Amino acid sequence: MLCTDRPGFTHRVLGMMKQFHLHLVSDATGETINSVARACVIQFDQVRPVEHFWNLVRTDRQLDLVLEGIESHPGLVMFTLVDETLRRRLQDFCREMQVPCIPVLDPLINALAAYLGLESQRQPGRQHALDAEYFGRMDAMEFALAHDDGQSSWNLHEADVILMGVSRTSKTPTCVYLANRGIKAANVPIVPGCPLPPELDKLTRPLIVGLTKDADRLIQIRRNRLKLLNQGEGSSYVDPEIVRNEVTEARRMFTRRGWPVIDVSRRSIEETAAEIMMLLARRQSGGLVGKEPAK
């Protein structure tokens, strides 16, 4: 079992910050409860939770450590335990401590059970089973890494999605995120003066998507990149006029080839990936994929 105490969800606000302890208790990896907690807390300004992250809690001894932590730092408790004995112990303890204790998945599981007329299996970590879907994600991850930045163009026809874009338009992290969803994604950079792989003209299976970004934001990102690499800025890589031409020419290419375009200037990786998955689903179901840039 792992417990980490860390300041959570840092964001800039003005004035005083309200700090509170937040205990996240899971019998699996904790990915679900962490995501749910983040999505909820981010809706409140001027709060700063101190996370106490407890995962793989599956025995009484492991739960004892959790209860000790809650007693030392009383605060809101959110959990995704499925074992009834552990759940009852945690809830009874929180009741005695007079701290809120929230079973975040119960409303969804209960609603599904009522709708389907079935009982849930109550097995911890079941979503992480080593099944065909799991190995599909691993295969997709290997594909993304092997086809990063224009590599291995000879078998691009095996991709589900190919992302095109100039440098620093979030192609690689988006491909990795898609791979974690089981989608085989490759990315091909658009570099001034360098021809695109000829294989692209022969592809019919993959969905090809163009990623673009506001030129000013792109320049700033590239400058930060050069600073990390301890390189100077005296190159065309960050020259404002050249960068703007890069962006313009890339967008013209996307339009000319009929590829859908996503502007990632103000999108997170997750939002970009969600848009791509929607385009892919629409394409697979026979719907039309629009050519206009997604805002």
N, C-alpha and C positions, 0 to 999 in steps of 0.2 A: 504494500500500500504506500502511496506517495501523498504527502501533505506538503503543500507549498503555501507560505503566507506571502502575499505580494500586494502592493497597491494596484488596484484594478482600474481599467478603463480611463486612462488619463486623457483629459481634454481641457482646452483653455476656457476658462470662465473668468468673469470679473467678480470681485468681492470675496466674501468668505466661502470656504468650502465646508459642506456638511460631511463629516467622515463617519462611517459606520462599519462594523464587522459583518462580513458576509461569508457564511459557511456553505460550500458546495460539496455535497456528498453523493458519490456514485459507486455502484458496484461493478462498473466497467471502466472504460477509459476516461470518462468524464467529459467527452467531447460534446455530448448533447446538452448537459446541464450548463456547461460553460457558455455555449452559444445562446441558450435561452436567457441566462442571466445577463449576458452582454446586451442582448436585444432589448431587454426590459430596462436595465439601469440607464442605458444611453438616452432614454426618453426623459430623464430628469436632469435639469441643469444644476450646477453647483453642488454636486454630490461626489464623493470619492470613497467608494467601498474599499476596505482592506480585505482582500480575498483570503480565505483559508480553504484550500483545494484538497479534498480528500477523495482519492479514486481507488478502485479495486477493493472496496470495503465489502468483504464477504464472510467474515467470521466475527464471533463475539469479541475476540481480543482486538481485532482491527476497529470494531465499533467503539470499544472502550477508549481508544486513543482519540477518536472523534469526539466522544462525550467530554473527555478531559479538555480538549481544545475549545469546545463550546463553553464549558464552565469557566475557563480562563479568559475567554474573550466573547462574552455574550453578544449575540447579534442574530440577524435573520438567517434562517436555515432553509436551503432548498435541496431536495434530494430526489434521486431516481433509483432507490432501492426496490427490489421486487420481492425479496425474502420477507415473509410476514413477521417472523420473529424479530428480525433486525429493525424492520419498519416500526413495529410496536414499541420496541425499546427506545428508539430515537424519538418518536412522537411523545411518549410518556415523559421522557427526560426533558424535552423542550417545554412541555406543559408545566412541569415543576419549575423550570427556570423562567417561565413566563416570557419565552421568546417565540416568535412566529416560526412555524415549521410547515413548509409547503411541498407536497408531493406533485411535482410539476407535470408528470405524464398521466396522472390518474384521470383527469377529465377526458383526455383523448382516448385512453385505453378503455375506460368505462363506456364512452359513447360508441366506440367501435364494437365492443362486446354486445351492447344492446342492439345495435343495428344489424350485426351479423348473426346474432343469436348463438354466439360461441364464447368460450372462456379463453382468456389469454394464458399463455404457457408459463409465465412468471419465471423466465430463465434469464439470468444476468448476462449481458454482453452478447445476446443472441444476434444483434445486427452486425457483429464482427465475426460471424462464423466463416470458416474457410470453405466457402461454397463456390459455385461457378462464377457468381457475381464478384466475389473477392478476387479470384484469379484473373477475371476480366479486367479489373482495375489495375492489377499488377502489370498485366500485359500492356494496358494503355499507358501506364507510367513509363515503362521501358521504351515504348514507341515514341513518346513525347521527348524523352531524353536523347534518343538516337536520331531524332529528326528536328533537333533544335537548331535554329539559325541557319537553315538551308542545308543541313547535313542529309545524307542518304536520300537524295532526290530520286534515285532509281525506283523506289517502291512507294512513292507518294500516293499511288492509286489505292493503297491499303488504308489510307487515312479516312476518318469520318469527317474531319474538319481541317482546313488549312488556313492559317492566319497570315495575312500579308500586311506589311507596314514598314515605314522607315524606322530607323534606330530609335529605341527608347519609347515605343508605343505599347509596352506591356505585353508583348507577344509571348515571351517565355513563361512568365508566371501564370498567364491565362491558360496556356496549354497544360501546365502542370495541374492547375485547378480542374480543368476539364477531364484530365486523365484520372483524377481522383474520383470522378463521377463515372468512370468507365468509358469515356469517349476518347478515341484515338485522335490526337491533335498534333499536327506538325506546324511549324512556322517558317516562313521564308522572308528574309529581309529584303527591302527595296533599297539598293545602294546606287547612288548616282554613277552613271558610267558603266555599271555592271548589268549584263543581260540577265533576265529571269531564266530559271531552268526551263529548257524546251519541253520537259515533261508536262508542265502546267497546261499547255495547249491541247494535250491529248486526254486530260482527265475528265471523267464524267461522273464518277461516284462521289468524290468528296465535295462537301460544301466549302467553297472558298469565300472568306470574309476579309474585307479590308478594314484595318484599324487605323484611325487617324487621330490627331491631337492638335490642339491649338498651338500655333507656332511659338508664341511667347512662352507658354508653359513648357514646351518641348525644349526650347533653348535653355531655360533655367535648369531643367532636369539634366540636360547634357553637361552643363557647366558643373553641376554638383558631382556628376559622374567623373569628370576630369579631375576635380579636386580630390576625390577619393583615390584616384590613380596617381596623384601627384604630378599631373601633366598640366602644361600651360594651356591658355585659351587661344593661342595664336594659330588656329586652324579653321578650315571650312566647316568643321563639325559643329561649331557654335556660331558661325557667322550668320547674323540675322537674315540678311538677304538670301543667302544660300539655303538656309533652313526653310524659309518661307517658300522658296521655289520647290524644294523637296516635297513639302506637304502638298502644295498645289498640284505638282506633277503626279504625285501618288493618287490623289483624289481623281484626277482626270483619267488615270489608268483604270481605277476601279469602275468609274462610270462607263468608260469605253468597253470594258470587258463584261459589264453587267453584273459585277459582284456587289452584294450588299455591303454597306459601310456602317461602321459603328464609331462614333466620336467618343473616345475614352478620356477626354480632357477632365471631366468631372465625375467620372465613374470609378467605383472601386473594382478590383479584380472580380469580386463576386457578382457585381451588377453586369459587368461585361460578359462574363461566362453565362449568366442567366439569359441575357439577350441572345447569345449564340445558341444556347440550348433551345430557345423558343424558335429561332430560325430553322434549326436542324429538325425539330419536331414537325414544324409546318411543312418543310420540304419532304420529309419522309411520309407525311400523311397526304401528300399530293397538292398541298396549298402552294400559293405563289409566294416567293420571297421577294419583298420589295427592294428596289434598288436605291431608294432615297436613304441618306444617312440617318441612323437612329440617333436622336438627340439625348 
